[in-house]
């Protein structure tokens, strides 16, 4: 692999990941570090040129994002032989820091251009040295037994893995914008295209940065719009009036436009304008989807009362049946009929008040559609409850009812016998 190819591979990973681990054998060497410097100097020039163009237009990214666009770099030195047996872990880490300082600290190096490039591009530099895992594993006869691995190697491996996932690990950011799993494939494609010739031109790299920042801006706008509209939908489970919904959508779009003005976009004013127009097209599509969902919520504003209405209807039918069957000769039926009358009048009154509060300011068509959806739900529930009744064992219910009714009788008989005594 050539120096250019090595630098390109590392450069791609540096652009796309928040933490780099550069695996080096035995110690940090100048020729290894210079493979990084090749890409670093190029990337810095490309970014600076693009930033300068944007600053002339008054829309440049922050100086911190330009000067240090990459986040974390770890030099992982394997087969390190300089730890002493009586040292503590802290002493070993101190030696690691000294080794890193000796090779990448500009103040301690005679030729310090490479070190300066690294410090200029990465926000964090670190070094971790791993002892040799044991000579036995290098033999062809090694069976793969974990117990043959050096205890020191396992101990330091545990320390390093803990450090990797707890120190300097954060979401990847490209010029201040976070890279997500949704946008990662598209960003990867753009940068691979920019680096396909191993030594990319500044213009192709800048174009890749433009595509990346545009993509991230679009994704962030879509996420924010979806989040805000979903929150509002949860606050209005029965839907909003169409004019209220339109006003809310315009207000959220205006907030997103204000946020978009502060987002870093590589490119000219035309690029920013075209990006916002594309975002508006996407927001319009999302707005239509939420509008349709809101309409369905309005139509189903009364569906939540289906069970209650079905109960009231059943009580009304039973009351009418009792009027013809037993009210004229049974006082018990008459009392039950009065109870059922009271129950369904309260139910229908409560549902009527709720329906008025939900639909009084809407058109008759909307009220009729809401009533139709309520009726459909009641019919569906009737079918569901009918199937459940068919699956029930009536004999067991009759036996259970007899047992329940016989308990009070038994208690009264016992009480009467005691009185006679």
Rosetta blueprint (number, residue, H / E / L):
1 X L
2 X L
3 X H
4 X H
5 X H
6 X H
7 X H
8 X H
9 X H
10 X H
11 X H
12 X H
13 X H
14 X H
15 X H
16 X H
17 X L
18 X L
19 X E
20 X E
21 X E
22 X E
23 X E
24 X E
25 X E
26 X L
27 X L
28 X L
29 X L
30 X H
31 X H
32 X H
33 X H
34 X H
35 X H
36 X H
37 X H
38 X H
39 X H
40 X H
41 X H
42 X H
43 X H
44 X H
45 X H
46 X H
47 X H
48 X H
49 X H
50 X H
51 X H
52 X H
53 X H
54 X H
55 X H
56 X H
57 X L
58 X L
59 X L
60 X L
61 X L
62 X L
63 X H
64 X H
65 X H
66 X H
67 X H
68 X L
69 X L
70 X E
71 X E
72 X E
73 X E
74 X E
75 X E
76 X E
77 X E
78 X E
79 X E
80 X E
81 X L
82 X L
83 X L
84 X L
85 X L
86 X L
87 X L
88 X L
89 X H
90 X H
91 X H
92 X H
93 X H
94 X H
95 X H
96 X H
97 X H
98 X H
99 X H
100 X H
101 X H
102 X H
103 X H
104 X H
105 X L
106 X H
107 X H
108 X H
109 X L
110 X L
111 X L
112 X L
113 X H
114 X H
115 X H
116 X H
117 X H
118 X H
119 X H
120 X H
121 X H
122 X E
123 X E
124 X E
125 X E
126 X E
127 X E
128 X E
129 X E
130 X E
131 X E
132 X L
133 X L
134 X L
135 X H
136 X H
137 X H
138 X H
139 X L
140 X L
141 X L
142 X L
143 X L
144 X L
145 X L
146 X H
147 X H
148 X H
149 X L
150 X L
151 X H
152 X H
153 X H
154 X H
155 X H
156 X H
157 X H
158 X H
159 X H
160 X H
161 X H
162 X H
163 X H
164 X H
165 X L
166 X L
167 X L
168 X L
169 X L
170 X L
171 X L
172 X L
173 X E
174 X E
175 X L
176 X L
177 X E
178 X E
179 X L
180 X L
181 X H
182 X H
183 X H
184 X H
185 X H
186 X H
187 X H
188 X H
189 X H
190 X H
191 X H
192 X H
193 X H
194 X H
195 X L
196 X L
197 X L
198 X L
199 X L
200 X L
201 X L
202 X H
203 X H
204 X H
205 X H
206 X H
207 X H
208 X H
209 X H
210 X H
211 X H
212 X H
213 X H
214 X H
215 X H
216 X H
217 X H
218 X H
219 X H
220 X H
221 X H
222 X H
223 X H
224 X H
225 X H
226 X H
227 X H
228 X H
229 X H
230 X H
231 X H
232 X H
233 X H
234 X H
235 X H
236 X L
237 X L
238 X L
239 X L
240 X L
241 X L
242 X H
243 X H
244 X H
245 X H
246 X H
247 X H
248 X H
249 X H
250 X H
251 X H
252 X H
253 X H
254 X H
255 X H
256 X H
257 X H
258 X H
259 X H
260 X H
261 X L
262 X L
263 X L
264 X L
265 X L
266 X L
267 X L
268 X L
269 X H
270 X H
271 X H
272 X H
273 X H
274 X H
275 X H
276 X H
277 X H
278 X H
279 X H
280 X H
281 X H
282 X H
283 X H
284 X H
285 X H
286 X H
287 X H
288 X H
289 X H
290 X H
291 X H
292 X H
293 X H
294 X H
295 X H
296 X H
297 X H
298 X H
299 X H
300 X L
301 X L
302 X L
303 X H
304 X H
305 X H
306 X H
307 X H
308 X H
309 X H
310 X H
311 X H
312 X H
313 X H
314 X H
315 X H
316 X H
317 X H
318 X H
319 X H
320 X H
321 X H
322 X H
323 X H
324 X H
325 X H
326 X L
327 X L
328 X L
329 X L
330 X L
331 X H
332 X H
333 X H
334 X H
335 X H
336 X H
337 X H
338 X H
339 X H
340 X H
341 X H
342 X H
343 X H
344 X H
345 X H
346 X H
347 X H
348 X H
349 X H
350 X H
351 X H
352 X H
353 X H
354 X H
355 X H
356 X H
357 X H
358 X H
359 X H
360 X L
361 X L
362 X L
363 X L
364 X H
365 X H
366 X H
367 X H
368 X H
369 X H
370 X H
371 X H
372 X H
373 X H
374 X H
375 X H
376 X H
377 X H
378 X H
379 X H
380 X H
381 X H
382 X H
383 X H
384 X H
385 X H
386 X H
387 X H
388 X H
389 X H
390 X H
391 X H
392 X L
393 X L
394 X H
395 X H
396 X H
397 X H
398 X H
399 X H
400 X H
401 X H
402 X H
403 X H
404 X H
405 X H
406 X H
407 X H
408 X H
409 X H
410 X H
411 X H
412 X H
413 X H
414 X H
415 X H
416 X H
417 X H
418 X H
419 X H
420 X H
421 X L
